[in-house]
Amino acid sequence: MIKALLWDVDGTLLDFKAAESAAIRRLFGEFSLGECTDEMIRRYSAINEEFWQRLERNEITKQQVLIGRYEQFFAEIGAPVSLAVEFNRRYQVRLGDTIVLRDDSYSIVKSLRRRVRQYVVSNGTVIAQSRKLEGSGLGEMMDGVFLSEALGVEKPNKAFFDAVMERICPEAPEEVMIIGDSLTSDIRGGNNAGIKTCWYNPEGKTAPDEYKIDYVIADLHEIDSLLK
């Protein structure tokens, strides 16, 4: 029986793309960088994803992700690369300005409170995630929040999940399930930890055979039936 849920935040409980786009567009204005086009947003998003995947493979550090993505992006669009550090600092704050729930996630988390323990597990920065969790109200609904920046290790590393399991103390790993949209971070992390995995896959993508996925859902409301 599943007694604890580990929730990913960006792309699962919250619409990260909406917050990302709004934050970058606003910062383009603050830094007088001119028009931020849809194509620029798409390119930045692709660069950002590449950097995070390199982090998940332990190829670079979190700091290299946060700054390096902007250095590459600015170099490509002809903006001053020297702005990368300050742009990222303000970006962490601006990410919390736009809150868009996925599938009415607040109500879903609230409805599950008396049935299972619920925790956040995220690679996002403490500043950004704290603002998102407070602004969405999701933080107060959780039994705990585990951020890689605070733990000193990233998903999908087993050490991240070892630290989480030590704190939540389940009787067995089979009682814990991670729910997330990322195969490389959430599902691989769950596999490394030996816990159940639920892939949030609203776009109907196909997963490589290398992943062990216990459940695939297209809507977060489906979690209720998985716990019955």
C-alpha positions as CSV (number, residue, x, y, z in Angstrom):
1,M,0.0,0.0,0.0
2,I,1.3,3.5,-0.9
3,K,1.6,5.6,2.2
4,A,3.7,8.5,1.0
5,L,3.8,10.5,-2.2
6,L,6.9,12.4,-3.4
7,W,5.7,15.2,-5.7
8,D,7.8,16.9,-8.3
9,V,6.9,20.6,-8.7
10,D,7.9,22.1,-12.0
11,G,6.0,20.5,-14.9
12,T,3.9,18.4,-12.5
13,L,2.1,20.3,-9.7
14,L,2.8,23.6,-11.5
15,D,3.1,24.8,-15.1
16,F,6.8,25.6,-15.3
17,K,6.7,26.8,-18.9
18,A,4.2,29.5,-18.1
19,A,6.3,30.8,-15.2
20,E,9.5,30.5,-17.2
21,S,8.1,32.5,-20.1
22,A,6.5,35.2,-17.9
23,A,9.7,35.6,-15.9
24,I,12.0,35.9,-18.9
25,R,9.8,38.4,-20.7
26,R,9.5,40.6,-17.7
27,L,13.3,40.5,-17.2
28,F,13.9,41.5,-20.8
29,G,12.1,44.6,-20.0
30,E,13.9,45.2,-16.7
31,F,17.3,44.8,-18.4
32,S,16.3,46.8,-21.6
33,L,17.1,43.9,-23.8
34,G,14.4,44.6,-26.4
35,E,11.6,42.3,-27.6
36,C,11.6,38.8,-26.3
37,T,10.1,36.7,-29.1
38,D,8.4,33.3,-28.9
39,E,11.4,31.8,-30.7
40,M,13.7,33.2,-28.1
41,I,11.7,31.6,-25.4
42,R,11.7,28.3,-27.2
43,R,15.5,28.5,-27.7
44,Y,16.2,29.4,-24.0
45,S,13.9,26.6,-22.9
46,A,15.9,24.1,-25.0
47,I,19.2,25.4,-23.7
48,N,17.9,25.3,-20.1
49,E,16.7,21.7,-20.5
50,E,20.1,20.6,-21.9
51,F,21.9,22.2,-18.9
52,W,19.7,20.5,-16.4
53,Q,20.1,17.1,-18.0
54,R,23.9,17.6,-17.8
55,L,23.5,18.3,-14.1
56,E,21.4,15.1,-13.7
57,R,24.3,13.2,-15.3
58,N,26.7,14.8,-12.8
59,E,28.6,16.5,-15.6
60,I,28.3,20.0,-14.2
61,T,27.4,21.8,-11.0
62,K,24.1,23.6,-10.1
63,Q,25.9,26.9,-10.3
64,Q,27.2,26.1,-13.8
65,V,23.6,25.4,-14.8
66,L,22.2,28.6,-13.4
67,I,24.7,30.9,-15.0
68,G,25.9,28.9,-18.0
69,R,22.5,28.6,-19.6
70,Y,22.2,32.4,-19.7
71,E,25.7,32.9,-20.9
72,Q,25.0,30.6,-23.9
73,F,21.6,32.1,-24.5
74,F,22.8,35.7,-24.4
75,A,25.8,34.9,-26.7
76,E,23.4,33.4,-29.2
77,I,21.0,36.4,-29.3
78,G,23.7,39.0,-29.1
79,A,23.0,40.2,-25.6
80,P,25.8,41.1,-23.1
81,V,27.0,37.8,-21.5
82,S,28.1,39.8,-18.5
83,L,24.4,40.1,-17.5
84,A,24.1,36.3,-16.8
85,V,24.7,36.4,-13.0
86,E,22.4,39.3,-12.2
87,F,19.8,38.0,-14.7
88,N,19.7,34.6,-13.0
89,R,19.5,36.2,-9.5
90,R,16.4,38.1,-10.5
91,Y,15.0,35.2,-12.5
92,Q,14.9,33.0,-9.3
93,V,12.6,35.6,-7.7
94,R,10.5,36.3,-10.8
95,L,9.7,32.6,-11.3
96,G,7.5,32.8,-8.2
97,D,5.4,35.7,-9.7
98,T,3.4,33.4,-12.0
99,I,1.5,30.5,-10.5
100,V,-0.4,28.2,-12.8
101,L,-1.6,24.9,-11.3
102,R,-1.6,21.7,-13.4
103,D,-4.9,19.8,-13.3
104,D,-6.1,21.8,-10.2
105,S,-3.2,20.3,-8.3
106,Y,-4.0,22.3,-5.1
107,S,-7.4,20.6,-4.7
108,I,-5.9,17.2,-5.5
109,V,-3.2,17.5,-2.9
110,K,-5.7,18.8,-0.4
111,S,-8.0,15.9,-1.0
112,L,-5.2,13.4,-0.3
113,R,-4.0,14.9,2.9
114,R,-5.8,12.4,5.3
115,R,-5.0,9.4,3.1
116,V,-1.2,9.7,2.5
117,R,1.7,11.7,3.6
118,Q,2.9,14.1,0.9
119,Y,6.3,15.6,0.2
120,V,7.9,17.9,-2.4
121,V,11.1,16.7,-4.0
122,S,12.7,19.2,-6.4
123,N,15.9,20.3,-8.0
124,G,14.7,23.9,-8.2
125,T,16.5,26.5,-6.2
126,V,15.4,27.3,-2.6
127,I,14.5,30.9,-3.5
128,A,12.3,29.9,-6.5
129,Q,10.6,26.9,-5.0
130,S,9.9,28.6,-1.7
131,R,8.1,31.4,-3.5
132,K,6.2,29.0,-5.7
133,L,5.1,26.8,-2.8
134,E,4.0,29.8,-0.8
135,G,2.3,31.5,-3.6
136,S,0.4,28.4,-4.7
137,G,-0.5,27.4,-1.2
138,L,0.9,23.9,-1.9
139,G,3.7,24.3,0.6
140,E,1.4,24.4,3.6
141,M,-0.4,21.2,2.4
142,M,2.8,19.2,2.4
143,D,4.3,17.1,5.2
144,G,7.8,18.1,4.1
145,V,9.8,19.8,1.4
146,F,13.1,18.4,0.1
147,L,15.1,20.6,-2.2
148,S,18.3,19.4,-3.7
149,E,20.1,22.7,-3.1
150,A,19.4,22.3,0.7
151,L,20.3,18.6,0.7
152,G,23.5,19.1,-1.3
153,V,22.7,16.5,-4.0
154,E,20.4,16.4,-7.0
155,K,17.7,14.1,-8.3
156,P,18.1,11.4,-9.7
157,N,21.1,10.5,-7.5
158,K,20.4,7.8,-5.0
159,A,21.9,9.9,-2.3
160,F,19.1,12.5,-2.7
161,F,16.5,9.8,-2.1
162,D,18.5,8.2,0.7
163,A,18.4,11.6,2.5
164,V,14.6,11.9,1.9
165,M,13.9,8.3,3.0
166,E,15.9,8.8,6.2
167,R,13.7,11.7,7.1
168,I,10.3,10.3,6.2
169,C,11.1,6.8,7.6
170,P,8.8,4.5,5.6
171,E,8.4,0.9,6.8
172,A,9.4,-0.2,3.3
173,P,10.4,1.5,0.0
174,E,7.3,0.0,-1.7
175,E,5.2,2.3,0.4
176,V,6.6,5.4,-1.3
177,M,5.8,6.7,-4.8
178,I,7.3,9.5,-6.8
179,I,5.1,11.5,-9.2
180,G,6.8,13.5,-11.8
181,D,7.0,14.5,-15.5
182,S,10.8,14.0,-16.0
183,L,12.0,10.5,-17.0
184,T,15.6,11.5,-16.4
185,S,15.1,13.1,-13.0
186,D,11.9,11.7,-11.3
187,I,11.5,8.3,-12.8
188,R,15.2,7.4,-12.9
189,G,15.5,8.8,-9.4
190,G,12.7,6.6,-8.3
191,N,14.3,3.6,-9.9
192,N,17.6,4.4,-8.2
193,A,15.8,4.6,-4.9
194,G,13.8,1.4,-5.4
195,I,10.4,3.1,-4.9
196,K,7.3,3.1,-7.0
197,T,7.2,5.5,-9.9
198,C,4.3,7.4,-11.5
199,W,5.1,9.2,-14.8
200,Y,2.9,12.3,-15.3
201,N,2.7,12.2,-19.1
202,P,-0.1,14.5,-20.4
203,E,1.5,14.7,-23.8
204,G,1.4,11.0,-24.4
205,K,5.1,10.5,-25.0
206,T,6.7,7.1,-25.3
207,A,9.3,6.2,-22.7
208,P,12.5,4.2,-23.5
209,D,12.6,0.6,-22.2
210,E,15.4,1.6,-19.8
211,Y,13.0,3.0,-17.3
212,K,10.8,1.0,-14.9
213,I,7.5,2.9,-14.7
214,D,4.8,1.5,-12.4
215,Y,2.1,3.9,-13.5
216,V,1.6,6.4,-16.3
217,I,-1.1,9.1,-16.0
218,A,-2.2,11.9,-18.2
219,D,-4.1,13.8,-15.5
220,L,-3.2,14.3,-11.9
221,H,-6.8,13.4,-10.9
222,E,-5.8,9.8,-11.8
223,I,-3.7,9.6,-8.6
224,D,-6.8,9.0,-6.5
225,S,-7.7,5.7,-8.2
226,L,-4.1,4.5,-7.9
227,L,-4.4,4.8,-4.1
228,K,-7.6,2.8,-3.8
